[in-house]
Amino acid sequence: MRSFAISALREPPFPARRHAAVELVAGESTGWARDLGLVATEAGLRRLRGAGAAELAGRACPDAPVDRLRLLTDLISWLFVMDDACDEDGLGASPTRLAPTVAELLAVLDGHGDRAATRPVAAGPLGVGLDDLCRRVRARHRPTLLLRLISQLREYLLALLWEAANREHRRVPGVAEYVQMRRHTGGVRPSFTVTDLAYDELPGAARWADPALTALDALAADLVCWCNDLFSYGKELSTAPDVHNLVTTIAGETGQGEEAALRAAAARFNEGLAAYAELEATLTGAGDESVRAFLLTRRNWIRATYDWSVAVSRYA
């Protein structure tokens, strides 16, 4: 299925770049996950290493200071562990099974990374890891980004309950519903925010109200998620088939066969990439340097996701 994605998807027309410290950060981040208990078995450790969190982060954030690249890598690792617990280990099989974990993690987010608060040991390794991430973001003294991150992580956790309900009832969502919810279940928005933390010259809070900027941000998240869906589709079929994939929702809504649904999903990505280029050109023409910095982070993420997906063993 990877070969289909490579042949059918338009390669993002942005420079491919990679941080020089990827290998260093990969080792440190794996040690972080192991020491916190996020991975407790050799199989879990192999799965996390195979996910290539540092490779993805290093391509998405090639100019970041090493400590902030490490923060992004740790967040992506945490998201991979959480997703795998839900998708492959059964935690997300039903809302009643997942809800206690979500409640504990929401309580962690309510602490806003307060360094005076007691570490949430009762929330388990996922809670301790999430608390550590929030504390490190808080230490950067960028309160707007901290609050944005916490809000986006709340949306991510609540969206996982939506996925769990679909699994329990074997419900295939419609395409429009799936596209909307995928922006949250994919964990892309919090990853964007931690990427933004690596840069100083980004649009202020008032600029974020610009509909063109928010539309581009949403489309960038869509492109990252749809690219991931095409590359991961084969793996999902071979392990535990899941309804949460753009290909599956297109097939369910239209009645198309697998091949037609795959091509329709690829066409949606390619059309979205063309629309993204038009939006980006409009925003670039405004001459705002803070917006140019923002655009660079989003195009890096789109290109990074494609390049990482081509090579990572997670989707082999």
C-alpha positions as a Markdown table, in Angstrom:
| # | Residue | x | y | z |
|---|---|---|---|---|
| 1 | Met | 0.0 | 0.0 | 0.0 |
| 2 | Arg | 3.0 | 2.3 | 0.5 |
| 3 | Ser | 3.8 | 2.0 | -3.2 |
| 4 | Phe | 0.3 | 3.1 | -4.1 |
| 5 | Ala | 0.6 | 6.2 | -1.8 |
| 6 | Ile | 4.0 | 7.1 | -3.4 |
| 7 | Ser | 2.6 | 6.7 | -6.9 |
| 8 | Ala | -0.8 | 8.4 | -6.3 |
| 9 | Leu | 0.1 | 11.3 | -4.0 |
| 10 | Arg | 1.6 | 14.4 | -5.4 |
| 11 | Glu | 5.0 | 15.0 | -3.7 |
| 12 | Pro | 4.8 | 18.3 | -1.7 |
| 13 | Pro | 6.7 | 20.9 | -3.6 |
| 14 | Phe | 8.6 | 22.2 | -0.6 |
| 15 | Pro | 12.3 | 21.7 | 0.2 |
| 16 | Ala | 13.1 | 18.5 | 2.2 |
| 17 | Arg | 15.2 | 19.4 | 5.2 |
| 18 | Arg | 16.4 | 17.5 | 8.3 |
| 19 | His | 17.8 | 18.7 | 11.7 |
| 20 | Ala | 21.4 | 17.6 | 12.3 |
| 21 | Ala | 20.6 | 16.4 | 15.9 |
| 22 | Val | 17.9 | 13.8 | 14.9 |
| 23 | Glu | 20.0 | 10.8 | 16.1 |
| 24 | Leu | 21.0 | 12.5 | 19.4 |
| 25 | Val | 17.4 | 13.5 | 20.2 |
| 26 | Ala | 16.1 | 10.0 | 19.2 |
| 27 | Gly | 18.2 | 8.3 | 21.8 |
| 28 | Glu | 17.3 | 10.9 | 24.5 |
| 29 | Ser | 13.6 | 10.8 | 23.8 |
| 30 | Thr | 13.5 | 7.0 | 23.8 |
| 31 | Gly | 15.2 | 7.1 | 27.2 |
| 32 | Trp | 12.7 | 9.6 | 28.4 |
| 33 | Ala | 9.8 | 7.3 | 27.4 |
| 34 | Arg | 11.4 | 4.3 | 29.0 |
| 35 | Asp | 12.3 | 6.0 | 32.2 |
| 36 | Leu | 8.8 | 7.3 | 32.7 |
| 37 | Gly | 7.3 | 3.9 | 32.0 |
| 38 | Leu | 5.5 | 4.9 | 28.8 |
| 39 | Val | 7.1 | 1.8 | 27.3 |
| 40 | Ala | 7.6 | -1.1 | 29.7 |
| 41 | Thr | 8.4 | -4.0 | 27.4 |
| 42 | Glu | 11.0 | -4.7 | 24.6 |
| 43 | Ala | 8.2 | -5.0 | 22.2 |
| 44 | Gly | 6.9 | -1.6 | 23.2 |
| 45 | Leu | 10.3 | -0.1 | 22.9 |
| 46 | Arg | 10.8 | -1.6 | 19.4 |
| 47 | Arg | 7.4 | -0.2 | 18.3 |
| 48 | Leu | 8.3 | 3.3 | 19.6 |
| 49 | Arg | 11.7 | 3.2 | 17.9 |
| 50 | Gly | 10.0 | 2.1 | 14.7 |
| 51 | Ala | 7.7 | 5.1 | 14.8 |
| 52 | Gly | 10.6 | 7.4 | 14.2 |
| 53 | Ala | 9.3 | 10.3 | 16.3 |
| 54 | Ala | 12.7 | 12.2 | 16.1 |
| 55 | Glu | 12.8 | 11.7 | 12.4 |
| 56 | Leu | 9.4 | 13.3 | 11.9 |
| 57 | Ala | 10.2 | 16.1 | 14.4 |
| 58 | Gly | 13.6 | 16.8 | 12.8 |
| 59 | Arg | 12.1 | 17.2 | 9.4 |
| 60 | Ala | 9.2 | 19.3 | 10.7 |
| 61 | Cys | 11.4 | 21.6 | 12.7 |
| 62 | Pro | 14.8 | 21.6 | 11.1 |
| 63 | Asp | 16.0 | 24.9 | 12.5 |
| 64 | Ala | 14.9 | 24.5 | 16.1 |
| 65 | Pro | 17.2 | 24.7 | 19.1 |
| 66 | Val | 18.0 | 21.2 | 20.2 |
| 67 | Asp | 16.1 | 21.4 | 23.5 |
| 68 | Arg | 12.9 | 22.4 | 21.6 |
| 69 | Leu | 13.4 | 19.7 | 19.0 |
| 70 | Arg | 13.6 | 17.3 | 21.9 |
| 71 | Leu | 10.3 | 18.7 | 23.3 |
| 72 | Leu | 8.6 | 18.2 | 20.0 |
| 73 | Thr | 10.0 | 14.7 | 19.7 |
| 74 | Asp | 8.8 | 13.8 | 23.2 |
| 75 | Leu | 5.3 | 15.1 | 22.5 |
| 76 | Ile | 5.1 | 13.1 | 19.3 |
| 77 | Ser | 6.4 | 10.0 | 21.2 |
| 78 | Trp | 3.7 | 10.5 | 23.8 |
| 79 | Leu | 1.0 | 10.8 | 21.1 |
| 80 | Phe | 2.3 | 7.6 | 19.4 |
| 81 | Val | 2.1 | 5.7 | 22.7 |
| 82 | Met | -1.4 | 7.0 | 23.4 |
| 83 | Asp | -2.6 | 6.2 | 19.9 |
| 84 | Asp | -1.1 | 2.7 | 20.0 |
| 85 | Ala | -2.7 | 2.0 | 23.4 |
| 86 | Cys | -6.1 | 3.0 | 21.9 |
| 87 | Asp | -5.8 | 1.5 | 18.4 |
| 88 | Glu | -3.7 | -1.7 | 19.0 |
| 89 | Asp | -3.8 | -2.5 | 22.7 |
| 90 | Gly | -7.6 | -2.2 | 23.3 |
| 91 | Leu | -7.8 | 0.9 | 25.4 |
| 92 | Gly | -9.9 | 2.6 | 22.8 |
| 93 | Ala | -12.3 | -0.3 | 22.2 |
| 94 | Ser | -15.1 | 1.4 | 24.0 |
| 95 | Pro | -15.8 | 4.8 | 25.7 |
| 96 | Thr | -16.4 | 3.1 | 29.1 |
| 97 | Arg | -12.9 | 1.5 | 29.0 |
| 98 | Leu | -11.2 | 4.7 | 27.8 |
| 99 | Ala | -13.1 | 7.3 | 29.9 |
| 100 | Pro | -11.2 | 6.8 | 33.2 |
| 101 | Thr | -7.8 | 7.4 | 31.4 |
| 102 | Val | -9.2 | 10.4 | 29.6 |
| 103 | Ala | -10.5 | 11.9 | 32.9 |
| 104 | Glu | -7.1 | 11.4 | 34.6 |
| 105 | Leu | -5.3 | 13.1 | 31.7 |
| 106 | Leu | -7.8 | 16.0 | 31.6 |
| 107 | Ala | -7.0 | 16.5 | 35.3 |
| 108 | Val | -3.3 | 16.7 | 34.4 |
| 109 | Leu | -4.1 | 19.4 | 31.8 |
| 110 | Asp | -6.1 | 21.3 | 34.3 |
| 111 | Gly | -2.9 | 21.8 | 36.2 |
| 112 | His | -1.4 | 23.9 | 33.3 |
| 113 | Gly | 2.0 | 22.5 | 34.0 |
| 114 | Asp | 2.2 | 24.2 | 37.4 |
| 115 | Arg | 5.7 | 23.3 | 38.8 |
| 116 | Ala | 4.4 | 23.7 | 42.4 |
| 117 | Ala | 1.8 | 21.0 | 41.9 |
| 118 | Thr | 2.5 | 17.4 | 42.9 |
| 119 | Arg | 3.3 | 15.1 | 39.9 |
| 120 | Pro | 0.2 | 13.1 | 39.0 |
| 121 | Val | 1.5 | 9.6 | 39.8 |
| 122 | Ala | -2.1 | 8.3 | 40.1 |
| 123 | Ala | -2.6 | 9.0 | 36.4 |
| 124 | Gly | 0.1 | 6.5 | 35.5 |
| 125 | Pro | 2.9 | 6.9 | 33.0 |
| 126 | Leu | 0.7 | 8.6 | 30.4 |
| 127 | Gly | -0.2 | 11.2 | 33.0 |
| 128 | Val | 3.3 | 11.7 | 34.3 |
| 129 | Gly | 4.6 | 12.1 | 30.7 |
| 130 | Leu | 1.8 | 14.6 | 29.8 |
| 131 | Asp | 2.5 | 16.6 | 33.0 |
| 132 | Asp | 6.2 | 16.7 | 32.1 |
| 133 | Leu | 5.5 | 18.0 | 28.7 |
| 134 | Cys | 3.2 | 20.8 | 30.0 |
| 135 | Arg | 5.7 | 21.8 | 32.6 |
| 136 | Arg | 8.4 | 22.1 | 30.0 |
| 137 | Val | 6.2 | 24.2 | 27.8 |
| 138 | Arg | 5.3 | 26.4 | 30.7 |
| 139 | Ala | 9.0 | 27.0 | 31.4 |
| 140 | Arg | 9.3 | 28.6 | 28.0 |
| 141 | His | 7.2 | 31.6 | 29.3 |
| 142 | Arg | 5.0 | 31.7 | 26.2 |
| 143 | Pro | 1.5 | 31.6 | 28.0 |
| 144 | Thr | -0.5 | 32.0 | 24.8 |
| 145 | Leu | 1.1 | 28.9 | 23.3 |
| 146 | Leu | 0.8 | 27.0 | 26.6 |
| 147 | Leu | -3.0 | 27.7 | 26.7 |
| 148 | Arg | -3.4 | 26.8 | 23.1 |
| 149 | Leu | -1.5 | 23.5 | 23.6 |
| 150 | Ile | -3.6 | 22.6 | 26.6 |
| 151 | Ser | -6.8 | 23.4 | 24.7 |
| 152 | Gln | -5.7 | 21.3 | 21.7 |
| 153 | Leu | -4.7 | 18.3 | 23.9 |
| 154 | Arg | -8.2 | 18.4 | 25.5 |
| 155 | Glu | -9.8 | 18.3 | 22.1 |
| 156 | Tyr | -7.5 | 15.4 | 21.2 |
| 157 | Leu | -8.5 | 13.4 | 24.2 |
| 158 | Leu | -12.2 | 14.0 | 23.9 |
| 159 | Ala | -12.0 | 13.1 | 20.2 |
| 160 | Leu | -10.5 | 9.7 | 21.2 |
| 161 | Leu | -13.8 | 9.0 | 23.0 |
| 162 | Trp | -15.6 | 9.7 | 19.7 |
| 163 | Glu | -13.4 | 7.1 | 18.0 |
| 164 | Ala | -14.0 | 4.6 | 20.9 |
| 165 | Ala | -17.8 | 5.0 | 20.5 |
| 166 | Asn | -17.5 | 4.3 | 16.8 |
| 167 | Arg | -15.5 | 1.2 | 17.4 |
| 168 | Glu | -17.9 | -0.1 | 20.0 |
| 169 | His | -20.9 | 0.3 | 17.7 |
| 170 | Arg | -18.9 | -0.6 | 14.5 |
| 171 | Arg | -20.0 | 2.7 | 13.1 |
| 172 | Val | -18.3 | 4.2 | 10.0 |
| 173 | Pro | -18.6 | 8.0 | 10.1 |
| 174 | Gly | -19.4 | 10.1 | 7.1 |
| 175 | Val | -16.6 | 11.8 | 5.2 |
| 176 | Ala | -17.4 | 15.3 | 6.4 |
| 177 | Glu | -17.7 | 14.2 | 10.0 |
| 178 | Tyr | -14.5 | 12.2 | 9.8 |
| 179 | Val | -12.5 | 15.1 | 8.2 |
| 180 | Gln | -13.6 | 17.4 | 11.0 |
| 181 | Met | -12.8 | 15.0 | 13.8 |
| 182 | Arg | -9.5 | 13.8 | 12.2 |
| 183 | Arg | -8.0 | 17.2 | 12.8 |
| 184 | His | -8.3 | 16.5 | 16.5 |
| 185 | Thr | -7.7 | 12.7 | 16.7 |
| 186 | Gly | -4.5 | 13.1 | 14.6 |
| 187 | Gly | -2.7 | 15.1 | 17.3 |
| 188 | Val | -1.5 | 17.4 | 14.6 |
| 189 | Arg | -2.6 | 20.7 | 16.1 |
| 190 | Pro | -0.7 | 20.3 | 19.4 |
| 191 | Ser | 2.3 | 19.2 | 17.4 |
| 192 | Phe | 2.0 | 22.4 | 15.3 |
| 193 | Thr | 1.9 | 24.5 | 18.5 |
| 194 | Val | 5.0 | 22.9 | 20.0 |
| 195 | Thr | 6.7 | 23.5 | 16.7 |
| 196 | Asp | 5.6 | 27.2 | 16.9 |
| 197 | Leu | 7.3 | 27.3 | 20.3 |
| 198 | Ala | 10.7 | 26.9 | 18.6 |
| 199 | Tyr | 10.3 | 30.2 | 16.8 |
| 200 | Asp | 10.1 | 33.7 | 18.2 |
| 201 | Glu | 8.7 | 35.6 | 15.2 |
| 202 | Leu | 5.2 | 34.3 | 14.7 |
| 203 | Pro | 1.8 | 36.0 | 14.3 |
| 204 | Gly | 0.4 | 37.5 | 17.5 |
| 205 | Ala | -2.9 | 36.4 | 19.0 |
| 206 | Ala | -4.9 | 39.0 | 17.2 |
| 207 | Arg | -3.5 | 37.9 | 13.8 |
| 208 | Trp | -4.9 | 34.4 | 14.4 |
| 209 | Ala | -8.4 | 35.7 | 14.0 |
| 210 | Asp | -7.7 | 36.2 | 10.3 |
| 211 | Pro | -9.9 | 33.7 | 8.4 |
| 212 | Ala | -7.3 | 33.1 | 5.7 |
| 213 | Leu | -4.7 | 32.2 | 8.4 |
| 214 | Thr | -7.0 | 29.8 | 10.2 |
| 215 | Ala | -8.1 | 28.2 | 6.9 |
| 216 | Leu | -4.5 | 27.6 | 5.9 |
| 217 | Asp | -3.8 | 26.1 | 9.4 |
| 218 | Ala | -6.8 | 23.8 | 9.1 |
| 219 | Leu | -5.8 | 22.7 | 5.6 |
| 220 | Ala | -2.2 | 22.0 | 6.7 |
| 221 | Ala | -3.6 | 19.7 | 9.4 |
| 222 | Asp | -5.9 | 18.0 | 6.9 |
| 223 | Leu | -3.0 | 17.4 | 4.5 |
| 224 | Val | -0.8 | 15.9 | 7.3 |
| 225 | Cys | -3.7 | 13.6 | 8.4 |
| 226 | Trp | -4.8 | 12.5 | 4.9 |
| 227 | Cys | -1.2 | 11.7 | 3.9 |
| 228 | Asn | -0.9 | 9.6 | 7.0 |
| 229 | Asp | -4.2 | 7.8 | 6.2 |
| 230 | Leu | -3.0 | 6.8 | 2.7 |
| 231 | Phe | 0.4 | 5.5 | 4.0 |
| 232 | Ser | -1.0 | 3.8 | 7.0 |
| 233 | Tyr | -4.0 | 2.1 | 5.3 |
| 234 | Gly | -2.2 | -1.1 | 4.5 |
| 235 | Lys | -0.9 | -1.5 | 8.0 |
| 236 | Glu | -4.4 | -1.0 | 9.5 |
| 237 | Leu | -5.8 | -3.6 | 7.2 |
| 238 | Ser | -3.2 | -6.2 | 8.2 |
| 239 | Thr | -3.5 | -5.7 | 12.0 |
| 240 | Ala | -6.8 | -4.6 | 13.5 |
| 241 | Pro | -9.0 | -3.0 | 10.8 |
| 242 | Asp | -10.3 | 0.3 | 11.9 |
| 243 | Val | -13.0 | 2.6 | 10.5 |
| 244 | His | -11.0 | 5.7 | 11.2 |
| 245 | Asn | -9.3 | 6.2 | 7.9 |
| 246 | Leu | -10.2 | 8.6 | 5.0 |
| 247 | Val | -10.2 | 5.6 | 2.6 |
| 248 | Thr | -12.7 | 3.7 | 4.7 |
| 249 | Thr | -15.0 | 6.6 | 5.2 |
| 250 | Ile | -15.1 | 7.4 | 1.5 |
| 251 | Ala | -15.9 | 3.7 | 0.7 |
| 252 | Gly | -18.6 | 3.6 | 3.4 |
| 253 | Glu | -20.3 | 6.8 | 2.2 |
| 254 | Thr | -20.1 | 6.3 | -1.5 |
| 255 | Gly | -20.3 | 2.5 | -1.8 |
| 256 | Gln | -17.1 | 2.5 | -3.9 |
| 257 | Gly | -14.7 | -0.4 | -3.9 |
| 258 | Glu | -11.3 | -0.2 | -2.2 |
| 259 | Glu | -9.3 | 0.8 | -5.3 |
| 260 | Ala | -11.7 | 3.6 | -6.2 |
| 261 | Ala | -11.8 | 4.8 | -2.6 |
| 262 | Leu | -8.0 | 4.9 | -2.4 |
| 263 | Arg | -7.9 | 7.0 | -5.6 |
| 264 | Ala | -10.6 | 9.3 | -4.3 |
| 265 | Ala | -8.6 | 9.8 | -1.0 |
| 266 | Ala | -5.4 | 10.5 | -3.0 |
| 267 | Ala | -7.3 | 13.0 | -5.2 |
| 268 | Arg | -8.5 | 14.8 | -2.1 |
| 269 | Phe | -4.9 | 15.1 | -0.9 |
| 270 | Asn | -3.7 | 16.3 | -4.2 |
| 271 | Glu | -6.5 | 18.9 | -4.6 |
| 272 | Gly | -5.9 | 20.0 | -1.0 |
| 273 | Leu | -2.2 | 20.5 | -1.7 |
| 274 | Ala | -3.0 | 22.7 | -4.8 |
| 275 | Ala | -5.5 | 24.7 | -2.7 |
| 276 | Tyr | -2.8 | 25.1 | 0.0 |
| 277 | Ala | -0.4 | 26.6 | -2.5 |
| 278 | Glu | -2.9 | 29.2 | -3.5 |
| 279 | Leu | -3.7 | 30.2 | 0.1 |
| 280 | Glu | 0.0 | 30.3 | 0.9 |
| 281 | Ala | 0.7 | 32.6 | -2.1 |
| 282 | Thr | -2.0 | 35.0 | -1.0 |
| 283 | Leu | -0.7 | 35.2 | 2.6 |
| 284 | Thr | 2.9 | 35.5 | 1.4 |
| 285 | Gly | 2.0 | 38.4 | -0.8 |
| 286 | Ala | 0.8 | 40.4 | 2.2 |
| 287 | Gly | 4.5 | 40.9 | 3.2 |
| 288 | Asp | 4.0 | 40.2 | 6.9 |
| 289 | Glu | 7.3 | 38.5 | 8.2 |
| 290 | Ser | 5.6 | 36.9 | 11.1 |
| 291 | Val | 3.1 | 35.2 | 8.7 |
| 292 | Arg | 6.0 | 34.1 | 6.6 |
| 293 | Ala | 7.6 | 32.3 | 9.6 |
| 294 | Phe | 4.2 | 30.7 | 10.3 |
| 295 | Leu | 3.9 | 29.5 | 6.7 |
| 296 | Leu | 7.4 | 27.9 | 6.9 |
| 297 | Thr | 6.4 | 25.8 | 9.9 |
| 298 | Arg | 3.3 | 24.5 | 8.2 |
| 299 | Arg | 5.0 | 23.7 | 4.8 |
| 300 | Asn | 7.8 | 22.0 | 6.7 |
| 301 | Trp | 5.2 | 19.8 | 8.5 |
| 302 | Ile | 3.5 | 18.8 | 5.2 |
| 303 | Arg | 6.8 | 17.9 | 3.6 |
| 304 | Ala | 8.1 | 16.2 | 6.7 |
| 305 | Thr | 5.0 | 13.9 | 7.0 |
| 306 | Tyr | 5.4 | 12.8 | 3.4 |
| 307 | Asp | 9.1 | 12.1 | 3.6 |
| 308 | Trp | 8.8 | 10.4 | 7.0 |
| 309 | Ser | 5.9 | 8.2 | 5.8 |
| 310 | Val | 7.9 | 7.0 | 2.8 |
| 311 | Ala | 10.7 | 5.7 | 4.9 |
| 312 | Val | 9.4 | 4.9 | 8.4 |
| 313 | Ser | 9.1 | 1.2 | 9.4 |
| 314 | Arg | 5.8 | 1.9 | 11.2 |
| 315 | Tyr | 4.0 | 1.7 | 7.9 |
| 316 | Ala | 6.2 | -0.9 | 6.2 |
